[in-house]
């Protein structure tokens, strides 16, 4: 009996030692290929050893951070921990993620925006929209089009799945006030937030995914088609059509599963299958392709990725009015580095897209900068079209 007990203790000791050594082996040799963690994760950089940093203690501090974030099998251990927290306590180990009723995933700031707890005030919104009205009028005189797009918000689309402990009295929201002001001023706009709500139960396929924060791939395809038709109507042109004959049904992926990915679970969450249209872009020399400048939050990424750029002569995307795409895919390029007057000259349509949670900072500085630029051009009687000459 004692021999058997001793054998068991030795076996457990060996197993424990192996478990302690394995992470070090994986860290050094990377014997097992593991999927990296997803989401907003910043991995500390490995610091070089110096006597100065050693004696100040900063080297030890930075090295500890690096080791804690880089040891072998870390991503696996994180996923196991996150899965246990999700299954046992219905908690998401991801910043700002809220697990709603029936397993629907939200981000907290979308719920706050839906209830109006982030409202910036009537005067603030009126001031910004007055500037937008001026920008639209000035661009219109130069045969250019301003378009404001209200992307849908998940909390507005699925309020019935918001958890009870997060429900509160609904106050005036940035979305309601901005939309009302845009309408009263006659600013060109498309309201996909209300459109999606109206078509929630009659759309052929889901417009919003269960485990994603953005509109579904299918929803973004419908939105792109609507945006194109709006531009055609307001500019009185005929652009290449976007169409699809076939729709592939599949489990949620990419942006349709972005919150799920950010939770870094061990197993993928199961949900309904979503629609993925196989897009076709009409070709023809008789079609008009205007140039497009988009200032948007992450809701434009889907359109940009599936090729919405193909119906324009050129399409520049200023992500949060900071990173300039496609240019920054080759080298870092910020919108602040560009001459705004030149950029206005080069584009026929300027589109600002924002969802309910980003409306409080809509334009992210672009509206103010464009207003100043156009004011200065008006003051100096500068022509946007180089072909125009003064009498």
Secondary structure, DSSP 8 states (H G I E B T S, - for coil): -HHHHHHHHHHHHHHHHHHHHHHHHHHHH--S------SS----------HHHHHHTHHHHHHHHHHHHHSTTHHHHHHHHHHHHHHHH----STTEEE-GGG-EEEHHHHHHHHTTT---HHHHHHHHHHHHHHHHHHHHTT-EEEEEE---HHHH-GGGS-GGG-------HHHHHHHHHHHHT--EEEHHHHHHHTTTTSSS-SB-SS-SSB-HHHHHHHHHHHHHHHHHHHT-----EEEEEEEEE---GGGGHHHHHTT-SS------EEEEEEEE---TTS----EEEEESGGGHHHHHHTGGGGSS-EEEEETTTEEETGGGTS--BGGGS-HHHHHHH-SEEEEEE-TTTGGGTTTTHHHHHHHHHHHHHHTT--SSTT----
